[in-house]
Amino acid sequence: MEAHQYPKGTKTVSQSRTEVTRTVFYQDINGFNRLFGGRLMEWIDEAAGIAARRHCGSTITTACVDQLEFKHAVHLDDDVVIIAKVTYVGRTSLEVRVDSYVEEYDTRERNLINTAFLTEVCIDENGKATPIEYGLELEGDDERTEWESATKRLIFRKTRKAEGF
Ligand SMILES: CC(C)(COP(=O)(O)OP(=O)(O)OC[C@H]1O[C@@H](n2cnc3c(N)ncnc32)[C@H](O)[C@@H]1OP(=O)(O)O)[C@@H](O)C(=O)NCCC(=O)NCCS
């Protein structure tokens, strides 16, 4: 993987980590009283965008969303916790992992409902991809493992794009 220069140094994962909690209201549910999948996608995209912007310190846009698998139903009045963390920083793009949970409001026990990986691209005032000025400082084995996994996902995305599927 080619090395990039980051003129402003590095930021840690925790510096851009974003946690958002949403309560499911009537306008968020479908005809079966379950959270509308598109609403969760919106919340995930928003959290990933905030984390990416915090890391880059400038404007970003979402280029790609991978893996939206809905593991459990979410119902009216549930609290949904969405946690976004930067996993990998490239030249102009970065990957953000977003884990979503239903949280039991008494015990605060969390049940994972979705994990998504979003590619965000740093853009200039003309909307063109522009270099990210901060690298990612990895702290601990989990963050190093996540970076390694992200490089595999990056290769997979490039293969997918090259082969047109
Ligand atoms: C994202 C966008 C700026 C990228 O422009 P582009 O001309 O493809 O730019 P490049 O080919 O130079 O790629 C820029 C970076 O994005 C990455 N990238 C581009 N398309 C990608 C995709 N589909 N999936 C994953 N990464 C992608 C490239 O790998 C590159 O990363 P790197 O610099 O870290 O190596 C452009 O496609 C765009 O504006 N898309 C619309 C985004 C938008 O409006 N999103 C909101 C939801 S509708």
The ligand as a Gaussian input file, in Angstrom:
#p B3LYP/6-31G(d) Opt

LIG

0 1
 C      -16.645000      11.036000      -4.323000
 C      -16.136000      11.786000      -5.561000
 C      -15.718000      13.207000      -5.168000
 C      -14.908000      11.034000      -6.049000
 O      -14.513000      11.632000      -7.235000
 P      -13.552000      10.832000      -8.265000
 O      -13.389000      11.658000      -9.478000
 O      -14.014000       9.433000      -8.393000
 O      -12.205000      10.904000      -7.490000
 P      -10.962000       9.937000      -7.572000
 O      -11.081000       8.917000      -8.660000
 O       -9.767000      10.829000      -7.569000
 O      -11.035000       9.146000      -6.192000
 C      -10.862000       9.856000      -4.994000
 C      -10.788000       8.875000      -3.849000
 O      -12.073000       8.305000      -3.654000
 C      -12.007000       6.913000      -3.729000
 N      -13.233000       6.472000      -4.372000
 C      -13.829000       7.029000      -5.450000
 N      -14.958000       6.349000      -5.753000
 C      -15.050000       5.360000      -4.842000
 C      -15.995000       4.321000      -4.628000
 N      -17.046000       4.152000      -5.425000
 N      -15.779000       3.470000      -3.617000
 C      -14.725000       3.612000      -2.792000
 N      -13.788000       4.584000      -2.934000
 C      -13.965000       5.438000      -3.959000
 C      -10.757000       6.610000      -4.553000
 O      -10.247000       5.320000      -4.260000
 C       -9.831000       7.712000      -4.083000
 O       -9.272000       7.379000      -2.819000
 P       -7.722000       7.702000      -2.408000
 O       -7.382000       9.065000      -2.916000
 O       -7.732000       7.660000      -0.907000
 O       -6.883000       6.635000      -3.005000
 C      -17.200000      11.851000      -6.703000
 O      -17.419000      10.547000      -7.190000
 C      -18.518000      12.430000      -6.217000
 O      -18.649000      13.638000      -6.041000
 N      -19.520000      11.573000      -5.997000
 C      -20.820000      12.008000      -5.471000
 C      -20.768000      11.977000      -3.941000
 C      -22.079000      12.409000      -3.313000
 O      -22.748000      13.301000      -3.796000
 N      -22.407000      11.755000      -2.205000
 C      -23.616000      12.043000      -1.450000
 C      -24.616000      10.957000      -1.592000
 S      -25.555000      11.093000      -3.065000

